Amino acid sequence: MITLLLYVLGIVGVAVVLFVLAALAFGRGEDVPPVAPGTTPTWLPRDEVTGADVQAVRFQQVLRGYKAAEVDWVLDRLAREIDELREQVRDLERTTGRG
């Protein structure tokens, strides 16, 4: 009984190792070509971010998902843009007497 259990665990272990090696070698099957080392596909305009700009954002994928620094940069950029737009709305409401 113990021999059978060890045999099954050995087969499962070999299968896991082969799966990991294949995943690292062949990737996730994306159609997008890999990004050149040292560059990033992450881009947003300097001013006036639009919905299309946000939809076009692409993050570089790393072993465990996306680069956290790139995601943080985009979120900070969008947060600043939202704050600026809200301040402009408040200024316009003050000048027109609606606030």
C-alpha positions in Angstrom: 0.0 0.0 0.0 2.8 2.4 0.9 4.6 1.5 -2.3 1.5 2.4 -4.4 1.1 5.7 -2.5 4.8 6.6 -3.2 4.4 5.7 -6.8 1.4 7.9 -7.2 3.0 10.8 -5.4 6.1 10.4 -7.6 4.0 10.5 -10.8 2.1 13.6 -9.5 5.4 15.3 -8.7 6.9 14.6 -12.1 3.7 15.9 -13.8 3.8 19.1 -11.7 7.4 19.7 -12.6 6.8 19.1 -16.3 3.8 21.4 -16.3 5.7 24.2 -14.7 8.6 23.8 -17.1 6.2 23.8 -20.1 4.4 26.9 -18.8 7.7 28.8 -18.4 8.9 27.7 -21.8 5.7 28.4 -23.8 4.0 31.1 -21.8 0.3 31.6 -21.6 -0.4 31.6 -25.3 -0.8 35.4 -25.7 -0.9 36.8 -29.2 1.0 39.9 -28.1 4.8 39.7 -28.7 7.0 40.0 -25.6 8.1 43.5 -24.5 11.8 44.3 -25.0 13.8 44.2 -21.8 14.0 47.6 -20.0 10.9 49.0 -21.8 7.3 49.1 -20.8 4.0 49.2 -22.8 2.4 51.2 -20.1 1.6 54.7 -21.4 -0.9 57.5 -20.6 -1.0 61.0 -22.0 0.4 63.8 -19.9 -2.9 65.7 -19.7 -6.6 64.9 -20.2 -6.7 61.2 -19.8 -9.7 59.8 -21.7 -11.6 56.6 -21.4 -10.0 55.3 -24.6 -6.6 56.0 -23.0 -7.4 53.9 -20.0 -8.8 51.1 -22.1 -5.6 51.0 -24.1 -3.3 50.6 -21.1 -1.3 47.4 -21.1 0.9 46.2 -18.3 4.0 44.1 -18.7 3.3 40.6 -17.4 5.8 39.1 -15.1 5.9 35.6 -13.5 3.2 36.4 -10.9 1.0 38.7 -12.9 1.6 42.4 -13.7 4.4 44.6 -12.6 3.1 46.3 -9.4 5.1 49.5 -10.0 3.4 50.0 -13.4 -0.1 49.3 -12.0 0.6 51.7 -9.1 1.9 54.4 -11.6 -1.3 54.2 -13.7 -3.6 54.3 -10.6 -1.7 57.3 -9.2 -1.9 59.1 -12.6 -5.6 58.4 -12.9 -6.2 59.6 -9.3 -4.4 62.9 -10.0 -6.4 63.4 -13.2 -9.7 62.8 -11.3 -8.7 65.2 -8.6 -7.8 67.9 -11.2 -11.1 67.4 -13.0 -13.1 67.6 -9.8 -11.3 70.8 -8.8 -12.1 72.3 -12.3 -15.8 71.3 -11.8 -15.8 73.0 -8.4 -14.2 76.2 -9.8 -16.8 76.3 -12.6 -19.7 75.8 -10.2 -18.3 78.6 -8.0 -18.1 81.0 -11.0 -21.6 80.1 -12.3 -23.1 80.2 -8.8 -24.3 76.6 -8.8 -22.5 75.3 -5.8 
